[in-house]
């Protein structure tokens, strides 16, 4: 049964007594000519009646340019969450999935609260970055677990430092790599450039004997399937696995958006990726010749934020 049709109230024990913990849901609204004031007014109506249905609306994201809105709410079921929309303003979601609140916070880079009724714009579009240690299995077989753990630690420290400097959020570690989320494609590319630049220094000192592959894709949540950022995550992971060690491979959308910030790319090409029926256009970031100058666009972007 799909997430939209089931109730998954989790029961936990606190002090020996069962306590109901409501699941979380995120929905997607495809809108036409909506304004921030329109969405704020609809949210006020939702909050006014949510208690009748055991629902709590936590936050919403509204992208005026794309005309998309996404609501995060807890409740006994997806139907209960949808009912609140239906009986108030009638803006029924095009799609709704069950999510983990922690996953949403990590992908979105935190959830900034807004007073109920305040009109605001906050895009849910995110760039997703994957790193992957090339040949890590062979390296482990050849040198042992202790050696590979040292390499992973160096990788993790470099990745976290890059995320800290570019506003990225670590979503999870993948064993021999990491997944991170960014509010802009330019920030994701900047982080990738910083990671590869730092890895090059570490490799020169002998601290990083393995190359790292990086893939970046971008998109919105609740597009298909039952995963939060399923399409963008899958594409970024496949681009990472397809890229060469010490390189950065990005999707067409990322290239278009990051090019506006002054990053340079190689020639776009169509690649076959596992899990994708049609070829995907991808481009390599020319990071080795721009790793220092590339930081200027992001510094300006952060200063203006």
Backbone torsions as a table, in degrees:
resi	resn	phi	psi	omega
1	UNK	NA	141.0	-178.6
2	UNK	-71.8	162.7	179.8
3	UNK	-61.5	-27.8	-177.2
4	UNK	-71.2	-14.0	-174.8
5	UNK	-118.0	12.1	-176.9
6	UNK	-125.4	160.5	174.5
7	UNK	-114.8	121.5	-176.2
8	UNK	-121.0	55.0	178.0
9	UNK	-68.5	119.4	-178.3
10	UNK	-88.5	138.4	178.4
11	UNK	-111.9	121.7	177.6
12	UNK	-113.6	158.7	178.2
13	UNK	-103.7	123.2	175.8
14	UNK	-123.1	115.9	-177.8
15	UNK	63.5	29.0	178.5
16	UNK	84.7	-0.8	-178.4
17	UNK	-112.6	136.3	179.0
18	UNK	-69.3	135.7	179.2
19	UNK	-126.9	130.8	179.5
20	UNK	-78.8	129.1	176.9
21	UNK	-116.1	114.1	-175.7
22	UNK	-70.6	139.7	174.9
23	UNK	-72.7	164.5	178.8
24	UNK	-107.6	149.6	179.2
25	UNK	-134.8	147.6	171.1
26	UNK	-124.5	133.7	178.1
27	UNK	-117.3	165.7	-178.4
28	UNK	-126.2	132.2	177.5
29	UNK	-119.1	122.3	172.4
30	UNK	-94.4	114.8	-168.5
31	UNK	-110.6	172.6	175.7
32	UNK	-139.2	120.5	176.3
33	UNK	57.9	29.3	177.9
34	UNK	-82.4	148.8	177.1
35	UNK	-116.1	168.0	177.9
36	UNK	-60.9	-35.8	178.0
37	UNK	-65.5	-38.7	179.0
38	UNK	-61.4	-45.5	-177.0
39	UNK	-69.3	-39.8	178.2
40	UNK	-62.0	-40.9	179.3
41	UNK	-65.6	-39.3	178.2
42	UNK	-65.5	-37.9	179.5
43	UNK	-64.9	-37.9	177.3
44	UNK	-59.8	-42.9	178.9
45	UNK	-64.9	-39.7	178.5
46	UNK	-61.2	-47.7	-177.1
47	UNK	-64.6	-32.3	-177.3
48	UNK	-65.1	-28.8	-175.8
49	UNK	-117.3	-0.8	-171.9
50	UNK	-58.7	-34.6	-177.0
51	UNK	-63.3	-28.0	-179.3
52	UNK	-63.7	-25.3	-175.5
53	UNK	-112.6	9.0	179.3
54	UNK	68.9	27.3	-176.1
55	UNK	-108.8	148.1	173.8
56	UNK	-132.6	112.4	176.5
57	UNK	-79.5	122.7	-172.5
58	UNK	-94.0	-44.9	-173.9
59	UNK	-166.4	159.8	170.2
60	UNK	-138.9	155.1	175.4
61	UNK	-118.1	134.1	178.7
62	UNK	-131.1	125.4	179.6
63	UNK	-112.9	104.6	-176.5
64	UNK	-63.8	-43.9	-176.3
65	UNK	-62.6	-42.4	-179.2
66	UNK	-87.3	-12.9	-177.5
67	UNK	57.9	47.7	176.6
68	UNK	-127.2	142.2	174.2
69	UNK	-131.8	148.2	-178.5
70	UNK	-135.2	128.7	-179.4
71	UNK	-111.7	136.5	174.3
72	UNK	-109.6	125.5	-177.8
73	UNK	-147.2	154.3	171.5
74	UNK	-108.7	150.6	-179.2
75	UNK	-179.9	172.9	-177.2
76	UNK	-69.7	-22.4	-179.2
77	UNK	-164.2	163.9	175.7
78	UNK	-63.6	-35.2	179.8
79	UNK	-63.3	-39.8	178.9
80	UNK	-63.8	-41.4	178.4
81	UNK	-63.5	-43.7	-179.5
82	UNK	-66.9	-33.7	-178.5
83	UNK	-62.7	-37.9	179.3
84	UNK	-58.2	-45.9	176.8
85	UNK	-60.8	-42.5	-172.9
86	UNK	-66.7	-39.2	-174.7
87	UNK	-86.7	-7.4	-179.8
88	UNK	-103.2	-85.0	-175.5
89	UNK	-97.5	-14.0	177.8
90	UNK	82.6	4.9	178.5
91	UNK	-82.6	78.0	-177.0
92	UNK	-73.7	139.8	-177.4
93	UNK	-67.9	147.4	174.8
94	UNK	-76.1	-25.6	-178.6
95	UNK	-158.6	147.1	177.9
96	UNK	-144.0	136.9	179.2
97	UNK	-133.6	156.7	174.4
98	UNK	-84.0	138.6	-176.1
99	UNK	-135.8	167.1	171.0
100	UNK	-98.3	130.6	-176.7
101	UNK	-58.0	-40.1	179.7
102	UNK	-63.1	-38.5	177.6
103	UNK	-62.9	-43.2	179.5
104	UNK	-60.6	-45.7	-179.0
105	UNK	-61.6	-40.1	-179.2
106	UNK	-71.3	-45.3	179.7
107	UNK	-64.2	-40.0	-175.6
108	UNK	-84.6	-6.8	-179.2
109	UNK	75.8	34.8	-177.3
110	UNK	97.0	163.5	179.7
111	UNK	-122.2	109.8	-178.1
112	UNK	-86.0	118.8	-177.4
113	UNK	-70.9	147.6	175.1
114	UNK	-130.6	142.5	175.5
115	UNK	-60.1	142.0	178.1
116	UNK	-60.2	128.6	-179.5
117	UNK	99.3	-13.0	177.7
118	UNK	-76.0	128.2	178.8
119	UNK	-83.6	129.6	179.4
120	UNK	-154.7	161.9	173.3
121	UNK	-116.1	135.7	-179.0
122	UNK	-153.9	101.7	-175.5
123	UNK	-68.5	146.0	175.2
124	UNK	-97.8	0.4	179.1
125	UNK	-66.7	131.0	-179.2
126	UNK	-137.3	149.4	172.2
127	UNK	-98.8	134.9	-177.2
128	UNK	-113.2	129.1	-178.1
129	UNK	-118.0	134.7	174.4
130	UNK	-119.7	138.1	168.3
131	UNK	-113.9	153.2	-178.4
132	UNK	-149.6	122.6	177.1
133	UNK	-72.7	116.7	-178.2
134	UNK	-73.0	139.2	175.6
135	UNK	59.6	29.7	-177.1
136	UNK	-68.0	-34.4	-179.8
137	UNK	-64.7	-46.9	178.4
138	UNK	-63.7	-38.5	179.4
139	UNK	-62.9	-41.1	178.5
140	UNK	-63.8	-43.4	179.7
141	UNK	-63.3	-33.3	-176.5
142	UNK	-83.8	-34.6	-172.4
143	UNK	-117.1	-16.8	179.4
144	UNK	99.1	168.0	-174.9
145	UNK	-65.1	-38.8	-176.4
146	UNK	-61.4	-41.9	-178.8
147	UNK	-66.4	-43.0	-178.3
148	UNK	-70.0	-32.1	177.3
149	UNK	-64.8	-35.8	177.2
150	UNK	-65.4	-40.2	178.5
151	UNK	-65.9	-44.0	179.1
152	UNK	-61.6	-40.0	179.3
153	UNK	-63.1	-43.3	177.7
154	UNK	-62.0	-44.2	177.4
155	UNK	-58.4	-48.0	-177.1
156	UNK	-62.3	-41.3	-180.0
157	UNK	-63.9	-41.2	179.4
158	UNK	-67.2	-42.8	179.5
159	UNK	-63.4	-47.4	-179.0
160	UNK	-62.9	-37.5	177.7
161	UNK	-64.5	-40.5	178.3
162	UNK	-66.3	-40.5	178.8
163	UNK	-63.8	-41.2	-179.9
164	UNK	-61.4	-36.6	-176.8
165	UNK	-84.2	-8.6	-176.3
166	UNK	-124.8	5.0	178.2
167	UNK	78.9	16.5	178.4
168	UNK	-81.6	162.8	179.3
169	UNK	-124.8	129.1	175.9
170	UNK	-72.6	120.0	177.6
171	UNK	-84.7	-47.5	175.3
172	UNK	-167.6	159.2	169.6
173	UNK	-90.6	144.3	-175.2
174	UNK	-111.9	17.2	-179.2
175	UNK	94.7	-63.5	177.1
176	UNK	-118.5	29.5	178.3
177	UNK	-176.7	-161.7	-178.9
178	UNK	-152.1	157.6	173.1
179	UNK	-122.6	133.7	-178.5
180	UNK	-135.8	159.3	-178.3
181	UNK	-124.6	146.7	-178.2
182	UNK	-138.2	151.6	179.0
183	UNK	-78.0	-15.2	178.9
184	UNK	-143.3	152.9	177.9
185	UNK	-65.7	-36.6	179.8
186	UNK	-62.3	-40.4	178.4
187	UNK	-64.9	-38.7	179.4
188	UNK	-65.5	-43.5	178.3
189	UNK	-65.0	-41.1	178.0
190	UNK	-60.6	-42.8	178.3
191	UNK	-62.2	-42.3	179.7
192	UNK	-62.0	-41.5	178.3
193	UNK	-63.2	-43.4	179.0
194	UNK	-63.8	-40.2	179.6
195	UNK	-62.4	-50.6	-178.2
196	UNK	-65.2	-35.8	178.6
197	UNK	-65.0	-44.2	179.1
198	UNK	-68.2	-36.6	177.7
199	UNK	-65.5	-35.2	177.9
200	UNK	-63.5	-40.0	176.8
201	UNK	-65.6	-44.9	-179.7
202	UNK	-63.5	-36.8	179.1
203	UNK	-65.8	-37.4	179.7
204	UNK	-65.8	-27.6	179.7
205	UNK	-92.3	-4.0	-180.0
206	UNK	89.9	1.3	-178.0
207	UNK	-81.3	-14.6	-178.4
208	UNK	-135.1	88.8	-177.8
209	UNK	-78.6	-7.0	-178.0
210	UNK	-113.7	145.2	172.9
211	UNK	-81.0	157.2	180.0
212	UNK	-120.1	133.3	175.6
213	UNK	-98.0	140.8	179.6
214	UNK	-129.8	134.2	174.8
215	UNK	-126.4	142.4	-179.7
216	UNK	-134.6	131.0	172.9
217	UNK	-134.0	174.7	-178.3
218	UNK	-150.3	155.4	178.9
219	UNK	173.1	-171.5	-179.2
220	UNK	-108.4	162.6	177.8
221	UNK	-78.6	168.2	172.8
222	UNK	54.0	51.4	179.3
223	UNK	-97.6	-42.6	178.3
224	UNK	-158.8	165.8	-179.5
225	UNK	63.4	-157.6	-178.6
226	UNK	-118.8	14.0	177.9
227	UNK	-98.4	148.8	-174.2
228	UNK	-59.3	-56.2	178.0
229	UNK	-120.1	46.1	-171.2
230	UNK	-51.2	-51.4	-175.6
231	UNK	-64.9	-48.5	-178.4
232	UNK	-66.5	-39.2	179.6
233	UNK	-64.9	-46.8	-179.8
234	UNK	-61.2	-42.8	-178.7
235	UNK	-67.4	-43.9	179.2
236	UNK	-61.7	-40.8	179.2
237	UNK	-64.1	-43.0	-179.8
238	UNK	-68.6	-37.6	176.9
239	UNK	-64.7	-38.3	177.4
240	UNK	-62.3	-45.7	-178.6
241	UNK	-69.0	-25.6	-179.2
242	UNK	-84.7	-26.3	-176.2
243	UNK	-70.5	158.2	178.3
244	UNK	-80.3	155.7	174.7
245	UNK	-55.8	141.2	179.5
246	UNK	69.7	23.4	179.3
247	UNK	-128.3	168.2	179.9
248	UNK	-129.3	119.9	-179.6
249	UNK	-115.4	128.4	-174.9
250	UNK	-125.9	157.9	177.5
251	UNK	-75.2	167.3	-179.7
252	UNK	-60.1	-40.4	-179.3
253	UNK	-62.9	-43.6	179.6
254	UNK	-63.7	-43.4	179.5
255	UNK	-59.5	-45.7	-178.4
256	UNK	-61.9	-44.8	-177.4
257	UNK	-71.6	-41.5	-178.2
258	UNK	-74.6	-26.4	178.0
259	UNK	-61.8	-32.5	179.2
260	UNK	-64.7	-22.7	-179.7
261	UNK	-93.9	4.0	173.9
262	UNK	99.7	6.2	178.7
263	UNK	-78.0	153.1	-177.9
264	UNK	-114.4	146.2	-174.2
265	UNK	-134.6	159.6	173.7
266	UNK	-79.4	-170.1	-178.8
267	UNK	-74.9	134.8	178.1
268	UNK	-67.7	143.1	178.9
269	UNK	-142.0	157.3	177.1
270	UNK	-91.5	130.9	-178.7
271	UNK	-126.5	147.7	174.6
272	UNK	-90.3	126.0	-178.4
273	UNK	-123.1	141.1	178.8
274	UNK	-60.3	132.2	179.0
275	UNK	90.3	-3.8	179.3
276	UNK	-117.0	124.9	-176.0
277	UNK	-67.4	-40.7	-177.2
278	UNK	-105.5	157.0	175.8
279	UNK	-60.0	148.8	-179.3
280	UNK	-114.7	135.4	177.8
281	UNK	-81.4	130.5	-177.9
282	UNK	-140.4	155.9	-176.7
283	UNK	-139.9	142.5	177.6
284	UNK	-89.6	136.9	175.4
285	UNK	-77.6	132.0	178.5
286	UNK	-85.1	66.1	-171.1
287	UNK	-75.4	-32.9	-173.8
288	UNK	-62.9	-28.5	-178.7
289	UNK	-99.9	4.4	-177.8
290	UNK	-140.4	14.1	-172.4
291	UNK	-62.4	-35.8	178.1
292	UNK	-80.0	-52.8	179.4
293	UNK	-60.1	-26.5	-174.6
294	UNK	-64.9	-15.1	-175.8
295	UNK	-79.7	-18.6	-178.1
296	UNK	-61.9	-46.8	179.8
297	UNK	-59.0	-40.9	-179.2
298	UNK	-69.0	-39.1	179.6
299	UNK	-60.6	-40.2	178.0
300	UNK	-66.7	-41.1	-179.5
301	UNK	-61.7	-44.8	-179.3
302	UNK	-67.7	-34.9	-179.8
303	UNK	-67.1	-31.6	-179.0
304	UNK	-84.9	-14.6	-176.5
305	UNK	-68.0	NA	NA
